[in-house]
């Protein structure tokens, strides 16, 4: 997960150094973000589930911003790479 975080935030943190605790918090927030995004894709337009998914996405993005200082609008690569990198390997 640290490689995903380093790749996604490369060049966005400036001179900010993340501690091991920061990496743990960030990994947790990224996993929650991925789960919330997947949940929102599955639920479609189901009202309450959509609101809960939106709240979960917002909370995860807030945590990511608190740890890194990177604005949610600058996280497009993170969301895309988290979906691709964390997928289980396929093939032999």
PyMOL commands that set and color helices and strands:
alter all, ss='L'
color gray80, all
select helices_A, chain A and resi 2-9+20-43+48-68+72-74+76-85
alter helices_A, ss='H'
color red, helices_A
deselect
rebuild
show_as cartoon
